[in-house]
Amino acid sequence: MNSRVIQTLILKDWRLHRTQILISLLAGVVSLALLQVKGETAFLVGSVWFFIALIVLGCMVPVSNVINERKKQNLAFLMSLPISALQYAISKMASTLGLFLMPWGVLVIAASTFVLSRGDIPKGIVPLMFILFGLPLVGFCLVAGAALVSESEGWTVAATIVSNSSYGLIWYFIIRNPAINGDLKSPVAVWSPPVLTILAEEAAAVALILGLTLYVQSRKREFV
């Protein structure tokens, strides 16, 4: 497998989308800055904006990096390279994942540092916070998988609608869980069995979606 070709394709995608990544990071930083303002309203607005930034990023990256490449007929460049369908699948999946995981990871670390460094915020919200961090990651994998496998704007939009419409309902049931809600004001993080179960389910969903996506992509014989 020509690793140099794969590296070239990944770097190409990163160069084309660096502005979008910077914008998403800026949006996350602004939302965290709002959390510095004392008051329940500022905390609520900052928290909502933070998760909106992650959700929008998870929807934007697959559409921009996969669907728009075909709509703008950029595949002519790929036809000039000695690349197989499997190599293209690996490079596109790696670049799409990286374009999301880099800003997602930075913002998750920044938000975690903010919460852990504030003495007035109960550490009991940390487990819930990590559960909520995982939801945009699962949503991104669903949208990215649909974009990579179908290479269709319609299926990608459908996956985006399913993903985005489920956040509110899932958040509601998670927060309403007595085993989780009862520990939110704890001075220490409580990693109860329900919390660990949900985190494991999110990890399993990510692994399953990515595994199926890579398998289906590897079975393709053409990328044009």
N, C-alpha and C positions, 0 to 999 in steps of 0.2 A: 504494500500500500504506500502510495506516494505521500509521505507526511508533509513535504514542502508545499504541495498543492493545497492540501487541507489547511495548512497554516495560512497560506496566501488568501484563501477564501474567507477564513475567520477574520483575519485582519482587515480585509476589505469591508466586511459587514460592520466591524467596529468603527472604522473610519467614517462610514456613511451615517452612523447613528450616534456619534459622540455628542452631538448637540442635544438630542432627545434625552440622553442619559444625564447630561448636566442639568437640564431643565427639571427632570424628575427629582434629582438630588436637591436642587434649589427649593422645589416645592416642599420636600420633606423637611429641610432645614428651617424654612419659614414656619411650618406648622409646629416644629419643636420650639422655635423661638416664642410662639404664642403661649406655649405651656409655661414659659417663664413668668408670664404676667399672672399676678395673683387674682383669684376669682374663679368661680365655678363656670361662668360663661366662657372665659378665655380657655380654660382647660378642656371644656367640651368641644369648642370650635377647633382648637389645635389638634385634639385627638381625632376628630372626624376628618379633618383635612389630611392628617398623616395617613390614615388608612385609605382615603380616597386617592392619594398620590400613589400608593402601592397598587391599588386596584386598577387605576388608569394605566399605570406602567405595565401591568400584567396583560392588559388587553391591547395596548399600543404596540408592544414589541413584536408579537407574532404577525400582526397585520402588516406592519412596516417592513419587517425583515423577510417575510415569506411571501405574502400575498402581493404586496406592492412590487416586489421584484419581478413577478410574472406580468403584472399589469403594465409595468413600464418597459417590458421586453428587455430586461437586463440579462436574460439568459444567453443572448448572443455572445457575451463575453465568455461564459462558461463553455460554450461549444468550441472555443479556440484552445481550451486546455485539455491535457491528457488526463481526464477524470472519469471515473466510473459512477454509476448511480449510487453505489454504496458510499463512495468517498464524498459525493455531494450531500448525501443524507447525513453523514457523520459531521461534516463541516457546518451544515445549516443548523443541525440540532445543537451542536456545541456553541455556535455563535449566538443562537437565540437564547439558550440557557444562560450564557455568560452575560448577555446584554441585560437580562433581568436580575440574575443573582448578584451581580456586582453592586448596583444601587440598592437592591433589597437588603443585602448583607450590611452595607454601610449604614443604612437607615435603621435597621434592627439593632445594630450595635450602638448607634447614637441614642436611640430611644431607651434602650436598656441601661446605658450609662446614666442617662438623665434621671430615670426613675430610681436607680440604685443610689445615686448621689444625693437625692433629695430626702432630707430627714422627715419632711412633713407628709410624704406619700407612703402609705402602708405597703410593706413589701408583699403582703398577701395578694396583690393584684398581679405579681410577676408571672405566676403560672397561667392565669387567664390571658395576660399580654402575649405570651408565647403561643398560646392556642390561636389567638387572633392574628398573630404574625403568620402562622402557617396557612390560614385560609386563602389569602391572596396568592400564596405559592401554589396551592392546589388548583386554584382558579386559573392561574397562568399556565400550568401544565396542561389543563384541559383545553384551553384556547390554542396553545401552541401545538398540542397533539392534533387537534382538528385541522389547523392550518397546514401542518407538515404532511399529514396523511392525505387529506382531501385536495389540498392546493386550490381550494374553492373559497371565494369570498362569502358565499351563502352559508356554507357549513361553519365557517369561522365566526360569522355574525351570530349564527344560531348558538354555537358554543359560548360565545360572549354573553348572550342574553340569559342562557341557563345559569352561567356562572354568576353574573352580576345580580340576577334576581334572587339567588339563593342566599346571598350574604346576610341580609337582614333577618331572614327566617332562622338561619343557623345561629347567628349571634343571639337571637332571642332565646332559643332553647338552651344554649350553652350558659348564658347568664342566669337563666331561670333554674338551672340545676342546683338544688340545695347544697349538694356536696361541694360545689365550686363557689356559689354565692356566699355561703357561710364563712368562707375563709378569706374574703376579699379585704377585710379590715385587720387581718392578722399582722402582727409586727414582723413576722418572718414568712417566707414563702413556704406554702404547704403543697407538696407534690403528692396529692391524694391519688388513689387508684383511678377515679374517673378522669382526672387530669392526664395521667399517664396513658390511659386508654385512648383518649381523644388524640393526644400527640402521636401515639403509635398508629392510629388509624390515618392520620394525615400523612405520616411518613410512608405508610403502605400505599396510600392512594397515589402519592407522587411517584413511588417506585413502579407501581403497576402501570400508570399512564405512560411514563417515559419508556418503560420496557416494551409495552405494546407498540408505541410509536416507532421505536428503533427497529423492532421486528418487522413491522409492516413496511417501513421504509427500506429495509435491507432486502425485501423481496421484490422491490421494483427493479426493473431493468433499464428504465429510461427516466431522465429528469426533465426532459423537454417535451 
